Amino acid sequence: MKIIKNILPFLLLTAAMAGCKKDEETPGADIFYTVSIEDKTVTFSNETSGAVSYKWDFGDGETSTEESPVHTYPDKGKYVPTLYATTKDGRVSEGSTVIYIAKTSPVKLNDNTLADWDGVTQYEVTSGAGETFFKKAKFDYDAQYVYVYFEVNAAQSAGAIYDFYLDTDNSDATGYMTGDFPGGGFDVLLEGTVMDSWLDAFNHSGAQNAFAFTPTGATEFYTVGHQEQSGGVLKFEMRLSRSKLKNMASTLALKLGIIATKSDWSATLGRMPDAGQTPIQINFE
């Protein structure tokens, strides 16, 4: 028992000394940063603590030693940027993340112009001679939004109501079937005057031949941009949030048709595309 009593304090002292030695080791940097993506340009906001120098490997062969760099990637795709942070004692810590550079759009809603639509040509629809309300429509998209541009023979003050029929699952086996735009099964209906801060979202339910749409309660799913009134022609732009509408975030394609009616629903004003044509289809990459 005496031997045990003598050895035990020694063991405790040795363990304590070992613990102190371990605690005296210089800790590595505490890596933390956020990323903000716009088009192909990524802003890295570095909030790492305990480091005196940094090296970024952006995952595309390019590097930087700036603390919070801005980097433009060469193309769409998946990238894994890594931050290497070095302390004053030479210890290096690293932290990586995954970012996706998706298709980008030139459309900006806050630039007080519609000129950015001049370069959008892939999804452009011009109405036929028999259509008197809609003149032209254009569509574009990126990972977050679907962008819409209209030219209509109307005044904004008239308060026309727009019904957007959206086939959001790329399947005509589900959703409402309407003779206005054959070939689409419309899962979502958006209805409102758009520019008067009124546009409601509904999801279809029940039989495909039944006009049965239930309010979704979705908010902030659309944004209106610039508007121009020139004589009797109104031009305006808007966007739809893909994450706020059913299936829009994951679907490979979107089909849509738009019907405009008078403010009191007393008469149909026009259709885009023309009545009886198949819906407009936007293929997402």
C-alpha positions in Angstrom: 0.0 0.0 0.0 2.9 2.4 0.7 4.3 1.9 -2.7 1.0 2.6 -4.3 0.6 5.8 -2.3 4.1 7.0 -3.4 3.6 6.1 -7.0 0.1 7.6 -7.3 1.1 11.3 -6.7 3.9 10.8 -9.2 1.5 9.5 -11.8 -0.9 12.4 -11.2 1.9 14.9 -11.4 3.2 13.4 -14.6 -0.3 13.5 -16.1 -0.8 17.0 -15.0 2.5 18.1 -16.6 1.6 16.3 -19.8 -1.7 18.1 -19.8 -0.1 21.5 -19.3 2.4 20.8 -22.2 -0.5 20.0 -24.5 -2.4 23.1 -23.6 0.6 25.3 -24.4 0.5 24.1 -28.0 -0.5 27.0 -30.4 -4.0 26.4 -31.7 -4.7 26.6 -35.4 -6.8 29.3 -37.1 -10.5 29.1 -36.7 -11.6 29.1 -40.3 -14.9 30.7 -41.2 -16.0 32.3 -44.5 -19.1 32.9 -46.5 -19.7 33.1 -50.3 -21.9 35.2 -52.4 -22.5 34.2 -56.1 -23.6 36.5 -58.9 -23.4 35.1 -62.4 -19.9 33.5 -62.5 -18.4 35.9 -59.9 -18.0 34.7 -56.3 -17.2 37.0 -53.4 -15.5 35.3 -50.5 -16.0 37.1 -47.2 -13.4 35.8 -44.8 -14.1 35.9 -41.1 -11.4 33.5 -40.0 -9.7 34.3 -36.6 -6.2 33.5 -35.5 -4.5 33.7 -38.9 -1.9 36.2 -40.2 -1.9 35.1 -43.9 -4.1 33.3 -46.3 -4.1 31.3 -49.5 -7.1 30.5 -51.6 -7.3 27.7 -54.1 -10.4 28.4 -56.1 -10.7 24.9 -57.5 -10.2 25.9 -61.1 -6.4 26.2 -61.1 -6.4 29.8 -59.9 -5.2 31.0 -56.5 -5.1 34.2 -54.4 -3.4 35.4 -51.2 -6.0 38.2 -50.5 -7.9 37.9 -47.3 -11.3 38.2 -48.9 -11.0 37.8 -52.7 -13.5 38.1 -55.5 -13.1 35.5 -58.2 -14.7 34.9 -61.6 -15.0 31.3 -62.7 -14.4 30.4 -66.3 -17.6 28.4 -66.9 -20.6 26.7 -65.4 -19.9 23.7 -63.2 -19.1 22.4 -59.7 -16.1 23.9 -57.9 -14.5 23.1 -54.5 -12.6 26.2 -53.3 -10.3 25.8 -50.3 -8.9 28.4 -47.8 -5.5 27.8 -46.2 -5.0 30.0 -43.1 -1.6 30.3 -41.5 -1.0 31.4 -37.8 1.9 33.5 -36.7 3.6 30.2 -35.5 3.3 28.7 -38.9 0.4 26.3 -38.3 -1.8 25.8 -41.4 -5.5 25.1 -41.2 -7.8 24.6 -44.2 -11.5 24.6 -45.0 -13.3 23.8 -48.2 -16.8 24.2 -49.5 -18.7 23.3 -52.7 -20.2 25.9 -55.0 -22.1 25.5 -58.2 -21.9 28.0 -61.1 -25.1 27.6 -63.1 -26.5 29.3 -66.2 -26.6 33.0 -65.8 -29.0 35.6 -67.1 -28.1 39.1 -68.3 -31.5 40.4 -67.0 -31.4 42.8 -64.0 -34.6 44.1 -62.5 -33.1 47.0 -60.7 -31.3 48.8 -63.5 -34.2 51.0 -64.7 -33.9 49.8 -68.2 -35.2 47.0 -70.5 -32.1 47.1 -72.7 -30.7 44.0 -71.1 -33.4 42.0 -72.8 -31.9 42.8 -76.2 -29.5 39.9 -75.9 -32.2 37.4 -74.8 -33.2 35.5 -78.0 -33.5 31.8 -77.2 -37.0 32.0 -75.8 -38.8 34.8 -77.8 -42.4 34.6 -78.9 -44.1 37.0 -81.3 -47.9 36.9 -81.5 -49.8 36.2 -84.7 -51.9 38.6 -86.6 -55.1 37.5 -84.8 -53.7 38.3 -81.4 -54.5 41.9 -80.4 -53.4 42.2 -76.8 -50.0 40.4 -76.5 -47.3 41.7 -79.0 -44.2 39.9 -77.8 -42.8 37.9 -74.9 -39.3 36.8 -73.9 -38.2 34.4 -71.3 -34.9 33.6 -69.6 -33.7 31.8 -66.5 -30.9 31.1 -64.1 -30.6 28.8 -61.1 -32.9 30.9 -58.9 -35.4 32.6 -61.2 -37.4 32.6 -64.4 -37.5 36.0 -66.1 -40.4 37.3 -68.1 -40.7 40.2 -70.5 -43.9 41.4 -72.1 -45.0 43.9 -74.7 -48.8 44.4 -74.7 -51.3 46.7 -76.3 -52.6 48.1 -73.1 -52.2 50.9 -70.5 -51.0 49.9 -67.1 -53.9 51.9 -65.6 -56.4 49.5 -67.2 -55.5 46.9 -64.6 -55.5 43.8 -66.9 -55.5 40.5 -65.0 -52.9 37.9 -66.0 -53.3 34.2 -65.5 -50.1 32.2 -65.8 -50.6 28.5 -66.4 -47.4 26.6 -65.4 -46.6 23.0 -66.1 -43.9 22.7 -63.5 -43.2 19.0 -63.5 -42.7 18.7 -67.2 -45.5 16.1 -67.5 -48.8 16.3 -69.2 -50.0 13.4 -67.1 -50.6 15.6 -64.1 -52.1 19.0 -63.8 -55.0 20.9 -65.4 -55.7 20.2 -69.1 -57.1 23.2 -70.9 -58.0 23.7 -74.6 -56.3 27.1 -74.6 -52.9 25.5 -74.7 -53.0 21.8 -75.6 -50.1 19.6 -74.6 -49.6 20.9 -71.1 -50.7 19.6 -67.7 -50.7 22.8 -65.6 -49.7 22.3 -62.0 -49.6 25.9 -60.9 -51.8 28.9 -61.6 -50.6 32.5 -60.9 -53.3 35.1 -61.1 -53.3 38.9 -60.6 -52.7 42.3 -62.1 -48.9 41.8 -61.5 -47.9 45.5 -61.4 -50.5 46.4 -58.7 -48.8 44.2 -56.1 -51.3 41.4 -56.7 -50.4 38.0 -57.9 -51.6 34.9 -56.1 -50.3 31.3 -56.5 -52.5 28.2 -56.7 -51.7 24.5 -57.0 -53.9 22.2 -59.0 -55.7 19.3 -57.3 -58.1 16.6 -58.5 -59.0 15.4 -62.0 -57.1 16.9 -64.9 -60.3 18.1 -66.5 -61.4 19.9 -63.4 -60.5 23.6 -62.9 -59.6 23.0 -59.2 -56.8 25.2 -57.8 -56.0 25.6 -54.1 -54.2 28.7 -52.7 -50.6 27.9 -51.8 -50.1 30.8 -49.4 -46.7 31.4 -51.1 -45.3 35.0 -50.7 -42.5 36.9 -52.3 -42.4 34.5 -55.2 -42.4 37.2 -57.9 -40.7 40.6 -58.4 -41.7 43.3 -60.9 -38.9 45.2 -62.6 -38.8 48.1 -65.0 -41.9 49.3 -66.9 -42.3 51.6 -69.9 -45.5 53.0 -71.4 -45.2 54.4 -74.9 -48.5 55.4 -76.4 -50.7 52.4 -76.2 -47.9 49.8 -75.7 -46.8 48.7 -72.3 -43.5 47.0 -71.8 -42.5 45.4 -68.5 -40.4 42.7 -66.9 -40.7 40.4 -63.9 -39.2 37.3 -62.4 -40.6 34.2 -60.7 -38.7 32.5 -57.8 -38.1 28.9 -58.7 -37.7 27.9 -55.0 -41.1 29.3 -54.1 -43.3 27.5 -56.7 -44.1 23.8 -56.8 -41.5 21.7 -58.6 -39.8 24.7 -60.2 -36.5 24.2 -58.4 -36.0 20.6 -59.6 -37.8 20.4 -63.0 -35.9 19.9 -66.2 -38.4 22.0 -68.2 -41.2 24.5 -67.7 -44.2 24.8 -70.0 -46.4 27.9 -69.7 -49.3 29.8 -71.3 -50.6 33.2 -70.3 -54.2 34.5 -70.6 -55.1 38.2 -70.0 -58.6 39.3 -69.1 -60.3 42.6 -68.3 -60.0 43.9 -64.8 -63.6 42.7 -64.0 -63.1 39.3 -65.7 -65.9 40.3 -68.2 -63.8 39.4 -71.3 -60.7 37.7 -72.4 -58.1 40.2 -73.8 -55.5 37.8 -75.3 -53.3 34.8 -75.0 -49.6 34.1 -75.2 -48.9 32.0 -77.2 -51.8 32.3 -79.6 -55.0 30.4 -78.7 -54.7 26.7 -79.7 -50.9 26.6 -79.8 -48.9 24.4 -77.5 -47.4 26.1 -74.5 -44.1 27.8 -74.5 -41.4 25.4 -73.3 -38.3 26.5 -71.4 -35.6 23.8 -71.1 -33.5 24.2 -68.0 -29.8 23.1 -68.1 
